[in-house]
Amino acid sequence: MCGIVGYLGYRQAFPILINGLHRLEYRGYDSAGIALLNEQGLKIYKTHGKVAELEACVIDKDLNGTVGMGHTRWATHGEPTDINAHPHFSPSQKLAIIHNGIIENYKTLKEELLSHGYEFKSETDTEVIINLVEDIMRNEHVELVEAIRLALSQVIGAFAIVILSENDPDTMIAAKRGSPLVIGVGNDEFFVASDPSPLIEYTNKVVYLEDDEIAVMQKDKDLKIITIKNAKKTPYIQQLEMSLSQIEKGGYKHFMLKEIFEQPQSVRDSMRGRLSMSKQTISLGGIVEYENKLLTAPRIIMIGCGTSWHAGLVGEYLLEELARVPVEVEYASEFRYRNPILNENDIIIAISQSGETADTLAAVKLAKSKGALPLGICNVVGSSIARETIAGSYTHAGPEIGVASTKAFTAQLTILTMLSLMLGYKKGVIPKSRFIQYLHDLDEIPDKMKLTLDKTNETIKSIAEQFKTSKNFLYLGRGFSYPVALEGALKLKEISYIHAEGYPAAEMKHGPIALIDENMPVVFIAPQSIIYDKTVSNIEEVKARKGKIISIISEGDNTVKQLSDYYIEIPKTQEFLSPLLATLPLQLLAYHMAVLRGCNVDQPRNLAKSVTVE
């Protein structure tokens, strides 16, 4: 979950590293540090806190050097302290390392190194790697690259690392297993980072490292890649599809707010080239080869974590309703540690914004080992899950910098909706006339999203003002609105630090109703649906106990409006499309609550964007 960045070339490294760390800070912000190589040797500057704290503490330091690396940390082993911050020196202080991941056998390796007389200054698992590399160089009398290869062959766990050596000042070495790493190839310069965002203003040529690959970058030489088993690989250079404007705030106060308001466009982008109104078709090119398997699958299993799991729950409703396919939805973190019953006819759909979520990636590998067909829905091109799955669809939502996912969620729902409609039509579940109507309704969603955002933002801000001191929230919904309730509660928890729970509205009577009094705000997701009357009954039950009712309703709904203390209207649409609209006010509510409470919206405490560790 940490962010790493490196540079080797002809420019001054420090500005590139600091800029890169700011862009990667969403991956972790417990501490930050840099290492620079110049004629005076290898220097490390680091501190607990955010990148801004690092900038403040290096004002009077020697920052010259055209080779360097930086790190922003999400703590796993060891508290966020100056000592535990990366980079880490080897005992000789001739080598330095930065690391993203978890070394599972670090205690065993550490005990062995302690027996050899090595001392450890930090509580991290990372320091073990660099000490092991130096130990191998000393005892085996091998060069740096070979020592790294031999060291990593002993390491169990996940890692993306970059290593610099004072004795090899024109060299930067990177390696990965399980954690993301991308190499930027420029003219007489190299970049390395956890994701492409630090690279895009310098080069659009990138190489995505595969697991157990080591990249050797040297001045005035071509990129060299070897495997941990010492096999040579030819670098596969790809064109980076990302623009600088996509990762800047564009006048918004926070990335999260920008990304909320980008959703009409990101949903449209998810449909582009797939939904054709003129041809009256849906075509998902990434899975076209596997359409027959999808059409005949006895069941589909969706796996994900957090918001992506909520998208899977909506997907379950969509596929079962529109395509009549049995669907199961699993937390990837639980699925991978069970002994699930899978066979070659089962289809796994892995959902992940980053494409790097460790549990989801492991679940995909498990499914493959049991013969199931793994498909992916990811946002990040070239990500690990995208490469591990057999086929799938990119969401094309663009970079999502805010830690709390917003536009990635609605983009995932869009892909799942198109998949469900396509399968339903081809299976004969949806007649042609209704299919055409559904295409039209889906095509209208981006415009309705924009209308929702423009009309409701100020209303939601005033509602947030009324409840900014609340300690608890309850979110309730039925049918398609139930996963939306879960997602709304999650957003509030993530960024405002208010305890919130999402429940099926009918389950309220089985426990949560005991919590309801005049101080309890209850958010009802209540657009028009086939079970609308049941939801109205649940609202009346809350009202009878003096709960404060905030409702998300369809335009023109006077019944729930009159029962509510506060209401937010969304445009009418098909019930199965309502999550795409109802989600938006809940995102805005969480955002405004967090702002009013003085929370760090884009970098909420204890969280990171991409959970690349178990």
C-alpha positions in Angstrom: 0.0 0.0 0.0 3.0 2.3 0.2 4.0 4.5 -2.6 7.5 4.3 -4.2 9.2 6.4 -6.9 12.6 6.4 -8.4 14.6 8.3 -11.0 17.9 7.8 -12.8 18.9 10.1 -15.6 20.3 13.6 -16.3 17.8 15.8 -14.4 17.9 16.7 -10.7 16.1 13.8 -9.0 14.8 15.6 -5.9 12.0 17.6 -7.6 10.8 14.6 -9.5 10.8 12.4 -6.4 8.9 15.0 -4.3 6.3 15.6 -7.0 6.0 11.8 -7.4 5.5 11.3 -3.7 2.7 13.9 -3.6 1.0 12.0 -6.4 1.4 8.7 -4.6 0.5 9.9 -1.1 -3.0 8.4 -1.5 -1.2 5.0 -1.1 0.0 5.8 2.4 0.9 8.9 4.4 2.3 7.7 7.8 5.9 8.7 6.9 8.0 9.8 3.9 11.6 9.7 2.9 14.1 10.0 0.0 17.5 8.7 -0.9 19.8 10.6 -3.2 23.1 9.6 -4.9 25.7 12.3 -5.7 29.5 12.7 -5.6 29.4 12.9 -1.8 27.8 9.5 -1.6 24.4 8.0 -0.7 22.2 10.2 1.5 18.9 9.4 3.2 16.4 12.0 4.5 13.2 10.8 6.1 10.5 11.6 8.7 7.2 10.5 10.2 4.3 12.4 8.8 3.3 13.4 5.3 5.4 14.5 2.3 5.0 18.1 3.4 6.8 17.3 6.6 9.6 15.7 4.6 9.9 18.8 2.4 10.2 21.0 5.5 13.0 18.9 7.1 15.2 18.9 4.0 15.3 22.6 3.3 18.9 23.0 4.4 20.1 19.6 3.1 22.3 18.6 0.1 19.7 17.7 -2.4 21.9 17.4 -5.5 21.9 14.2 -7.5 20.5 12.8 -10.7 19.8 9.4 -9.1 17.3 8.9 -6.3 14.3 7.2 -4.9 11.4 8.2 -2.5 8.8 6.4 -0.4 5.5 7.3 1.3 4.5 4.7 3.9 1.4 3.0 5.1 2.7 1.2 8.2 2.5 -2.6 8.6 5.5 -3.6 10.6 6.5 -1.0 13.1 4.8 2.3 14.1 5.0 5.4 12.0 8.3 6.8 13.3 11.4 8.5 11.8 13.4 5.2 12.2 10.7 3.0 10.6 10.3 5.4 7.7 11.9 4.3 4.4 14.4 4.3 2.8 16.6 2.0 4.9 20.3 1.7 4.9 22.3 -1.5 4.9 24.8 -1.8 7.8 27.6 -0.3 5.7 25.3 2.5 4.6 26.5 1.7 1.0 23.1 0.3 0.0 19.6 1.7 0.4 16.1 0.2 -0.2 12.5 1.2 -0.4 9.7 -1.4 -0.2 6.0 -1.8 -0.7 4.6 -5.1 0.6 5.0 -7.6 3.4 7.8 -10.1 3.9 6.2 -13.1 5.6 9.3 -14.9 6.6 11.2 -11.8 7.8 11.5 -13.1 11.4 13.3 -16.3 10.2 15.6 -14.2 8.0 16.2 -11.7 10.7 17.2 -14.3 13.3 19.7 -15.8 10.8 21.2 -12.3 10.2 21.3 -11.5 13.9 23.4 -14.7 14.3 25.8 -13.4 11.7 26.3 -10.2 13.8 23.9 -7.9 12.0 22.1 -5.2 13.9 18.7 -3.8 13.0 17.7 -0.1 13.6 14.1 -0.3 12.7 11.0 -2.5 13.4 10.3 -3.1 9.8 10.4 -6.2 7.7 12.1 -4.2 4.9 15.4 -3.8 6.7 15.8 -7.6 6.5 16.0 -7.5 2.7 18.8 -4.9 2.4 20.8 -6.6 5.2 20.4 -9.9 3.4 21.6 -8.4 0.1 24.7 -7.0 1.8 25.4 -10.3 3.6 25.3 -12.2 0.3 27.6 -9.7 -1.4 30.1 -10.1 1.4 30.0 -13.8 1.7 29.4 -14.9 -1.9 31.5 -12.2 -3.5 28.9 -11.4 -6.2 27.8 -8.2 -7.8 24.8 -6.3 -6.7 22.3 -7.6 -9.2 23.2 -11.2 -8.4 23.1 -10.6 -4.7 19.5 -9.1 -5.1 18.4 -12.1 -7.1 19.8 -14.6 -4.6 18.3 -12.6 -1.7 14.8 -12.4 -3.3 14.9 -16.2 -3.9 14.9 -16.6 -0.1 12.1 -14.1 0.5 8.5 -15.2 1.0 5.8 -12.6 0.7 4.9 -9.6 -1.4 7.3 -6.9 -2.5 8.0 -4.0 -4.8 11.5 -2.8 -4.1 14.0 -0.3 -5.4 17.7 -0.5 -4.4 20.5 2.0 -4.8 24.2 1.4 -4.2 26.9 4.0 -3.5 29.4 1.8 -5.3 27.2 1.7 -8.4 26.1 5.3 -8.7 24.8 4.9 -12.3 22.5 2.0 -11.5 19.0 1.6 -10.1 17.5 -1.8 -9.5 13.8 -2.6 -9.0 12.0 -5.9 -8.5 8.4 -7.1 -7.7 6.3 -9.9 -6.5 2.6 -9.3 -5.7 2.9 -5.5 -5.4 2.6 -3.1 -8.3 5.6 -1.6 -10.1 5.9 0.3 -13.4 9.1 1.4 -15.2 9.0 4.6 -17.2 11.4 4.7 -20.2 12.5 8.1 -21.3 15.3 9.5 -23.4 18.5 8.6 -21.5 16.5 8.4 -18.3 14.4 5.9 -16.3 11.6 6.3 -13.8 10.0 3.7 -11.5 6.8 4.0 -9.5 3.9 2.2 -7.8 1.6 3.5 -10.5 2.0 5.7 -13.6 0.9 9.0 -12.1 4.5 10.2 -11.3 5.6 9.4 -14.8 3.2 11.0 -17.1 4.8 14.4 -17.4 8.1 12.9 -18.5 7.3 9.8 -20.6 4.4 7.8 -22.0 6.5 4.7 -22.5 6.1 2.2 -19.7 7.0 -1.4 -18.8 4.8 -3.2 -16.2 7.0 -5.6 -14.3 5.7 -9.1 -13.9 6.0 -11.1 -10.7 9.6 -12.2 -9.9 11.1 -9.9 -12.4 14.2 -7.7 -11.7 14.7 -4.5 -13.7 18.2 -3.2 -14.1 18.3 0.5 -15.1 21.7 2.0 -15.9 22.8 5.3 -17.4 23.5 5.2 -21.2 22.2 1.6 -21.4 18.9 -0.1 -22.3 16.6 -1.5 -19.7 17.5 -5.0 -18.7 15.1 -7.5 -17.1 15.9 -10.8 -15.6 13.9 -13.2 -13.4 14.7 -14.3 -9.9 15.4 -17.7 -11.6 18.0 -15.8 -13.8 16.2 -16.0 -17.1 16.6 -13.0 -19.4 13.4 -11.2 -20.5 12.7 -8.7 -23.3 11.0 -5.6 -21.9 7.6 -5.1 -23.3 7.1 -1.3 -23.7 3.6 0.0 -23.7 2.0 3.4 -24.4 0.6 5.0 -21.3 -3.0 6.2 -21.7 -3.2 8.9 -19.1 -3.1 12.7 -19.1 -1.7 15.1 -16.6 -5.1 16.9 -16.2 -6.6 13.6 -15.0 -4.5 13.6 -11.8 -4.9 17.3 -10.9 -7.7 18.8 -8.9 -8.9 21.1 -11.7 -10.2 23.8 -9.4 -11.9 21.5 -6.9 -11.1 21.7 -3.3 -10.6 18.0 -3.0 -9.9 15.1 -5.4 -13.0 13.3 -4.0 -15.3 16.2 -4.9 -13.8 16.4 -8.4 -14.2 12.6 -8.8 -17.8 12.7 -7.7 -18.6 15.4 -10.3 -16.7 13.5 -12.9 -19.1 10.6 -12.8 -21.4 11.6 -15.6 -18.3 11.6 -17.9 -16.7 8.5 -16.4 -19.9 6.5 -16.8 -20.2 7.7 -20.4 -16.6 6.7 -21.0 -17.4 3.2 -19.6 -20.2 2.9 -22.2 -18.2 4.4 -25.1 -17.6 1.8 -27.8 -19.7 -0.7 -26.0 -23.3 0.6 -26.0 -24.4 1.6 -29.5 -27.8 3.3 -29.8 -27.6 3.3 -33.6 -27.0 -0.4 -33.8 -29.1 -1.2 -30.7 -26.4 -3.4 -29.3 -24.1 -3.9 -26.4 -20.7 -5.4 -27.1 -18.0 -5.9 -24.4 -15.0 -6.5 -26.6 -12.8 -7.7 -23.7 -15.0 -10.8 -23.0 -16.5 -11.4 -26.5 -14.4 -14.6 -26.8 -16.0 -16.0 -23.6 -19.6 -15.0 -24.3 -20.8 -18.6 -24.8 -19.3 -19.6 -21.5 -21.1 -16.7 -19.8 -24.3 -17.7 -21.5 -24.1 -21.3 -20.4 -22.5 -20.8 -17.0 -24.3 -22.6 -14.2 -23.2 -19.9 -11.8 -21.1 -16.7 -11.5 -19.1 -15.9 -8.4 -18.2 -12.2 -7.9 -15.3 -11.4 -5.6 -14.1 -8.1 -4.3 -13.3 -6.0 -1.2 -14.8 -2.9 0.2 -16.6 -0.8 -2.4 -15.9 -3.3 -5.1 -17.7 -6.0 -3.0 -20.7 -3.6 -2.9 -20.5 -3.3 -6.7 -20.6 -7.1 -6.8 -23.8 -7.2 -4.7 -25.5 -4.8 -7.2 -24.1 -7.1 -9.9 -25.8 -10.1 -8.2 -29.2 -8.3 -8.4 -28.6 -7.3 -12.0 -27.5 -10.6 -13.4 -30.2 -12.6 -11.6 -32.9 -10.1 -12.5 -31.9 -9.4 -16.1 -30.1 -12.6 -17.2 -31.5 -15.2 -14.8 -28.0 -16.5 -13.9 -27.3 -17.7 -10.3 -24.8 -15.4 -8.7 -22.8 -15.6 -5.5 -20.9 -12.7 -4.1 -17.8 -13.3 -1.9 -15.4 -11.2 0.1 -12.1 -12.0 -1.6 -10.4 -12.0 1.8 -12.6 -14.8 3.0 -13.0 -16.7 -0.3 -9.2 -17.2 -0.6 -8.9 -18.8 2.8 -11.8 -21.2 2.4 -11.8 -24.3 0.3 -14.5 -23.2 -2.1 -16.2 -25.7 -4.3 -15.3 -24.7 -7.9 -15.3 -26.4 -11.2 -14.4 -25.6 -14.8 -17.9 -24.4 -15.6 -17.9 -21.7 -12.9 -17.0 -18.1 -13.8 -15.3 -15.8 -11.4 -15.6 -12.1 -11.9 -13.0 -10.2 -9.9 -13.8 -6.5 -9.3 -11.1 -4.1 -8.3 -10.5 -0.4 -8.9 -6.7 -0.6 -8.6 -6.3 -4.1 -10.0 -3.8 -4.7 -7.2 -5.9 -5.7 -4.2 -3.9 -8.5 -2.6 -6.8 -10.6 -1.4 -8.7 -10.3 -4.7 -5.5 -11.2 -6.7 -5.0 -14.2 -4.5 -8.6 -15.3 -4.9 -8.2 -15.1 -8.7 -5.1 -17.3 -8.5 -7.0 -19.8 -6.4 -9.9 -19.9 -8.8 -7.6 -20.5 -11.7 -5.9 -23.3 -9.9 -9.3 -25.0 -9.5 -10.2 -24.7 -13.2 -12.7 -21.9 -13.0 -12.7 -19.1 -15.6 -11.5 -15.8 -14.1 -12.7 -12.5 -15.6 -11.8 -9.1 -14.3 -13.4 -5.7 -14.0 -10.6 -3.2 -13.3 -9.9 0.5 -13.7 -6.1 0.4 -14.0 -4.6 -0.8 -17.3 -1.8 -3.2 -16.9 -2.6 -3.9 -13.3 -1.9 -7.3 -11.7 -5.5 -8.5 -11.7 -5.9 -7.4 -15.3 -2.9 -9.5 -16.2 -3.9 -12.5 -14.0 -7.4 -12.8 -15.3 -8.1 -14.5 -18.6 -10.2 -11.6 -20.0 -12.4 -8.8 -18.7 -13.4 -5.2 -19.1 -11.6 -2.0 -18.1 -14.0 0.6 -16.6 -12.1 3.6 -18.2 -13.1 5.8 -15.2 -9.7 7.5 -15.3 -7.3 7.9 -12.3 -9.1 7.9 -8.9 -6.9 9.8 -6.4 -9.3 10.2 -3.5 -8.9 7.2 -1.1 -12.7 6.8 -0.8 -13.8 5.3 -4.1 -16.6 7.1 -5.9 -16.4 7.2 -9.7 -14.8 3.7 -9.8 -17.9 2.3 -8.1 -20.4 3.8 -10.6 -18.1 2.7 -13.5 -18.1 -0.8 -12.1 -21.9 -0.7 -11.9 -22.1 0.4 -15.5 -20.0 -2.5 -16.8 -22.1 -4.9 -14.7 -25.3 -3.4 -16.1 -24.1 -3.7 -19.7 -23.0 -7.3 -19.1 -26.4 -8.2 -17.5 -28.4 -6.6 -20.3 -26.2 -8.3 -23.0 -26.5 -11.7 -21.4 -30.2 -11.3 -20.7 -31.0 -10.3 -24.3 -28.9 -13.1 -25.9 -30.4 -15.7 -23.6 -33.9 -14.5 -24.6 -34.8 -13.4 -21.1 -35.2 -9.8 -22.3 -37.4 -9.3 -25.4 -36.0 -7.0 -28.1 -38.5 -4.2 -27.6 -37.7 -4.1 -23.9 -33.9 -4.4 -24.6 -34.0 -1.3 -26.8 -35.9 0.6 -24.1 -33.3 -0.4 -21.5 -30.5 0.7 -23.8 -32.2 4.1 -24.1 -32.7 4.3 -20.4 -29.0 3.4 -19.7 -27.8 5.9 -22.3 -29.7 8.6 -20.5 -28.0 7.9 -17.1 -25.0 10.2 -17.5 -27.3 13.2 -18.2 -29.4 12.2 -15.2 -26.3 11.9 -13.0 -25.2 15.4 -14.0 -28.7 16.7 -13.2 -28.7 15.0 -9.8 -25.3 16.4 -8.9 -26.1 19.9 -10.0 -29.5 20.0 -8.3 -28.8 18.3 -5.0 -25.3 19.5 -3.9 -26.4 22.6 -2.0 -29.4 20.8 -0.4 -27.1 18.0 0.8 -24.6 20.5 2.2 -27.4 22.0 4.4 -28.4 18.5 5.5 -24.8 17.8 6.5 -24.8 21.0 8.6 -27.7 19.6 10.6 -26.0 16.3 11.4 -22.3 17.0 11.5 -22.1 16.3 15.2 -24.0 13.0 15.0 -22.3 9.9 16.4 -24.2 7.2 14.5 -26.1 6.8 11.2 -28.3 4.0 9.9 -28.7 3.5 6.1 -31.6 1.3 4.9 -32.7 0.1 1.5 -34.5 -2.8 -0.2 -33.7 -4.7 -3.3 -31.3 -2.8 -5.6 -31.1 -0.1 -2.9 -29.7 -2.4 -0.2 -26.1 -2.5 -1.6 -26.4 1.3 -2.1 -27.2 1.6 1.6 -24.0 -0.4 2.4 -21.9 1.8 0.2 -23.4 5.0 1.6 -22.6 3.9 5.2 -19.1 2.9 4.1 -18.4 6.3 2.6 -19.5 8.1 5.8 -17.3 5.8 7.9 -14.3 6.2 5.7 -14.0 10.0 5.5 -16.1 11.5 8.3 -15.2 8.9 11.0 -18.9 8.6 12.0 -20.1 5.1 12.9 -22.6 4.0 10.3 -24.3 0.8 9.4 -26.1 -0.3 6.2 -29.0 -2.8 6.5 -31.7 -4.2 4.4 -34.7 -2.2 5.5 -36.7 -5.3 6.4 -34.0 -6.4 8.8 -34.3 -3.2 10.8 -36.8 -4.9 13.0 -34.3 -7.7 13.8 -32.1 -5.6 16.0 -31.2 -2.1 14.7 -34.6 -0.7 15.6 -33.5 -0.8 19.2 -31.0 2.1 18.4 -33.6 4.5 17.0 -34.5 7.5 19.0 -34.8 11.3 18.4 -31.0 11.5 17.9 -30.6 8.8 15.3 -30.4 9.9 11.7 -31.8 7.2 9.3 -31.0 7.4 5.6 -33.6 5.6 3.4 -32.7 4.9 -0.2 -36.3 4.8 -1.4 -36.7 5.4 -5.2 -39.7 3.9 -6.9 -39.6 0.1 -7.0 -41.7 -3.0 -6.9 -41.4 -3.1 -3.2 -41.8 0.7 -2.6 -44.8 0.2 -0.3 -42.7 -2.1 2.0 -40.1 0.6 2.2 -42.8 3.2 3.1 -43.8 0.9 6.0 -40.3 0.8 7.3 -40.1 4.6 7.2 -43.2 4.9 9.2 -41.8 2.5 11.8 -38.8 4.8 12.2 -40.9 7.9 12.3 -43.0 6.3 15.1 -39.8 6.1 17.1 -38.9 9.7 16.4 -35.9 8.9 14.3 -34.6 11.6 11.9 -35.5 10.5 8.4 -33.3 11.5 5.4 -34.7 10.0 2.2 -33.4 9.5 -1.3 -36.6 9.5 -3.4 -37.7 9.6 -7.1 -38.9 13.0 -8.4 -42.6 13.5 -7.8 -42.8 11.1 -4.8 -45.0 12.9 -2.3 -45.6 10.0 0.0 -42.0 9.5 1.3 -41.4 13.3 1.0 -44.1 14.0 3.6 -42.8 11.3 6.0 -39.2 12.6 5.8 -37.5 15.3 7.8 -35.2 15.9 4.8 -35.4 14.5 1.3 -33.2 14.5 -1.8 -34.9 13.9 -5.2 -33.3 11.9 -8.0 -34.6 11.6 -11.6 -36.9 8.6 -12.3 -35.4 5.7 -14.1 -35.6 1.9 -14.3 -35.3 0.3 -10.9 -32.2 -1.7 -11.9 -30.5 1.6 -12.9 -31.4 3.5 -9.7 -28.1 2.6 -7.9 -26.2 4.7 -10.4 -28.3 7.8 -9.3 -29.0 7.0 -5.7 -25.3 6.6 -4.9 -24.5 10.2 -5.8 -26.3 12.0 -2.9 -24.8 9.6 -0.4 -21.3 10.3 -1.7 -22.0 14.1 -1.4 -23.4 13.6 2.1 -20.3 11.8 3.2 -18.1 14.5 1.6 -19.8 17.5 3.1 -20.0 15.8 6.5 -16.3 15.2 6.4 -15.5 18.8 5.4 -17.7 20.3 8.1 -16.0 18.0 10.7 -12.5 19.1 9.6 -11.5 15.6 8.3 -8.9 15.0 5.7 -11.2 14.0 2.9 -8.7 12.7 0.3 -6.4 11.0 2.8 -8.6 9.6 5.7 -6.7 8.3 8.7 -5.5 4.7 8.7 -6.6 4.1 5.1 -4.8 3.7 1.8 -6.1 3.6 -1.7 -4.8 0.3 -2.8 -4.6 -2.6 -0.3 -1.7 -4.5 -1.6 -1.0 -6.3 1.7 -3.1 -9.0 3.5 
